[in-house]
């Protein structure tokens, strides 16, 4: 058992939490390039948090241009044990109204212009994504959202689109026919990379609008999203504080902590030093064990 270090990936103002103590900004280099921003570390009670503004402070990176690999790599290097993404999403269901928080348990990845794996050049691995979120962290995050005063629900399917444009009506109708519940632009490949890095991952989607499928509602515009963001941000900060109180003092191991034990396929004797250096933070543990 160990203590908790929760990586929070979200908006640039999410870390403006009065209860956050021992604040320190850290700049960590990654072999995968430049992450979105520096990391803000601090404590709330017995829990250490590491905040990363996904789009950079001031929201200067579009979803396609976020360096997802560098972001997950530096969070791993910062000692994170688990990752919680807090993201704005659109709703594909009547019952998921703006202002509601949703902790999905499934994803459909429709992105196409992003690096989606740490592996493949010099070292190959195939992780399972059948159950893409950590049920323990997801349940705790949903409970924390409710404790903070949000209307929150567990379960559902998140459709990850490339963006930065919003959906067409035909796309929105298609995603609804697939059984999707919410839509966003950032969960993929974030969740896939977190799994490859052996970091349990959960996401809380903050509904800002109905996607354009709903005839009786005006089509989504940025001004509408920003208006709802203000209310959601206050609840999101409360979620983080409540989560710290819900986490037990000791963190029991998760099966995701050792997922690479069953995912690496390359012969360790044939893996080059360049691949090992690049993936030092991601798979140091399992490669050291295999080499013996």
SVG drawing of the C-alpha trace seen along z (x, -y; Angstrom):
<svg xmlns="http://www.w3.org/2000/svg" viewBox="-38 -34 59 46">
<polyline fill="none" stroke="black" stroke-width="0.4" points="0.0,0.0 1.1,-3.6 -0.3,-7.1 -2.3,-8.8 -0.9,-11.2 -3.8,-12.2 -3.0,-13.9 -5.8,-16.3 -6.0,-17.1 -8.4,-20.0 -9.0,-23.7 -6.4,-26.3 -8.4,-27.7 -9.2,-24.3 -6.4,-24.5 -7.5,-27.8 -8.5,-26.0 -8.2,-27.7 -7.6,-24.4 -4.5,-23.5 -1.4,-23.7 2.3,-23.5 1.8,-24.9 4.7,-24.5 5.0,-24.8 7.3,-22.2 8.7,-22.1 9.4,-18.5 11.0,-17.6 9.6,-14.7 11.3,-12.8 7.9,-13.1 8.2,-16.9 6.7,-19.8 3.7,-19.2 0.8,-21.6 2.2,-23.5 4.1,-23.3 2.6,-21.2 1.2,-22.6 1.7,-20.3 0.1,-20.7 -1.7,-18.9 -5.3,-18.7 -5.3,-16.8 -3.4,-13.5 -3.6,-13.5 -1.0,-15.0 -2.4,-16.5 -0.6,-17.4 -2.6,-19.7 -1.9,-20.0 -3.9,-22.6 -4.7,-20.5 -4.9,-23.4 -2.2,-25.5 -2.9,-28.5 -5.0,-30.9 -6.4,-28.0 -3.8,-28.3 -3.9,-24.8 -6.6,-23.3 -7.6,-19.7 -5.7,-18.4 -2.5,-20.2 -2.4,-19.0 0.7,-16.8 -1.1,-14.0 2.0,-11.7 4.1,-14.4 1.3,-15.2 0.9,-11.7 4.7,-11.1 5.4,-14.1 2.5,-13.2 4.0,-9.7 7.4,-11.3 5.8,-13.6 4.9,-10.5 1.1,-10.3 -0.6,-7.1 -3.9,-7.8 -5.3,-10.3 -8.6,-12.2 -9.6,-14.2 -12.2,-16.9 -13.6,-18.0 -16.4,-20.0 -18.7,-17.8 -21.8,-18.1 -24.9,-16.1 -26.4,-13.5 -29.3,-12.7 -32.3,-14.7 -31.7,-13.7 -28.1,-14.9 -28.9,-18.6 -26.3,-21.4 -24.8,-21.6 -24.9,-17.8 -21.7,-15.9 -21.2,-12.5 -18.5,-9.9 -18.5,-7.7 -17.2,-4.1 -16.8,-3.6 -15.3,-5.6 -15.5,-5.6 -12.5,-7.1 -13.2,-9.1 -10.0,-11.2 -7.5,-10.8 -4.7,-13.4 -3.0,-12.5 -0.2,-10.2 -2.1,-7.5 0.6,-5.3 3.9,-5.4 4.9,-2.1 5.5,-0.9 9.0,-2.0 11.6,0.3 9.3,1.6 5.8,3.0 2.9,3.3 -0.8,4.0 -2.8,3.0 -6.4,4.0 -8.9,1.1 -12.0,3.3 -12.7,1.4 -11.0,-1.9 -11.6,-3.7 -10.7,-2.7 -14.0,-1.8 -12.6,-2.7 -11.5,-6.2 -14.6,-6.8 -17.0,-5.9 -15.1,-8.1 -15.0,-11.0 -18.8,-10.8 -19.4,-10.6 -17.2,-13.7 -19.1,-15.6 -22.4,-14.9 -20.9,-15.9 -19.8,-19.2 -23.4,-19.9 -23.4,-18.7 -26.0,-16.4 -23.8,-13.6 -24.3,-10.1 -22.0,-7.1 -21.7,-5.2 -22.2,-6.1 -20.3,-6.3 -18.1,-9.3 -17.7,-9.9 -14.2,-11.5 -14.2,-13.7 -11.3,-15.4 -12.6,-18.9 -12.0,-21.8 -15.4,-22.2 -18.6,-21.0 -20.6,-18.2 -22.9,-18.3 -26.5,-17.3 -25.9,-14.1 -22.9,-13.3 -24.8,-14.0 -27.7,-11.8 -25.2,-9.0 -23.5,-9.2 -26.9,-9.0 -27.8,-5.9 -24.6,-4.3 -25.7,-4.7 -23.3,-7.5 -24.3,-9.8 -21.8,-12.6 -19.3,-14.1 -16.0,-15.8 -12.6,-16.4 -9.9,-15.4 -10.5,-12.0 -8.7,-10.2 -5.9,-9.3 -5.6,-10.5 -7.3,-7.4 -5.3,-5.1 -2.0,-6.6 -2.8,-6.6 -3.4,-2.8 -0.1,-2.3 1.6,-4.3 -0.1,-2.0 -2.0,-4.9 -5.6,-4.3 -7.8,-6.9 -11.2,-8.3 -13.1,-11.2 -15.8,-13.5 -17.5,-15.2 -19.2,-18.6 -22.1,-19.1 -22.1,-22.6 -24.6,-22.2 -26.8,-19.9 -25.1,-18.8 -26.9,-19.9 -29.2,-16.9 -31.9,-18.6 -34.2,-20.5 -35.8,-22.6 -32.4,-23.9 -30.2,-26.5 -27.0,-25.0 -24.0,-25.0 -21.8,-28.1 -18.6,-29.0 -20.4,-31.8 -22.9,-29.3 -20.2,-26.9 -18.3,-29.7 -21.4,-30.8 -21.9,-27.3 -18.2,-26.8 -18.3,-29.4 -20.9,-27.4 -19.2,-24.1 -15.8,-25.4 -16.9,-26.1 -18.4,-22.7 -15.3,-21.1 -13.0,-22.7 -15.4,-21.4 -15.2,-18.0 -11.4,-18.0 -11.7,-19.0 -14.4,-16.4 -12.3,-13.7 -9.4,-14.3 -11.7,-13.6 -13.2,-10.4 -9.9,-8.8 -8.7,-6.4 -5.3,-7.2 -3.6,-4.3 -4.0,-3.4 -4.5,0.3 -2.8,1.6 -4.9,1.6 -4.6,4.2 -3.9,1.3 -0.6,0.6 0.9,3.7 -1.0,3.9 2.2,3.9 3.2,7.3 0.7,8.8 1.0,6.2 4.7,6.0 5.4,8.3 8.9,7.3 11.9,9.5 13.6,7.5 17.0,8.6 16.3,6.9 15.0,3.6 17.4,0.8 18.7,-1.7 17.0,-4.5 13.6,-3.0 14.4,-2.2 15.5,-5.8 12.4,-7.3 10.1,-5.0 12.0,-5.2 9.2,-6.6 6.5,-4.5 7.8,-1.0 11.0,-1.1 9.4,1.2 8.4,4.0 11.6,3.9 13.8,4.1 11.8,7.1 12.1,8.9 15.8,8.2 16.2,9.5"/>
</svg>
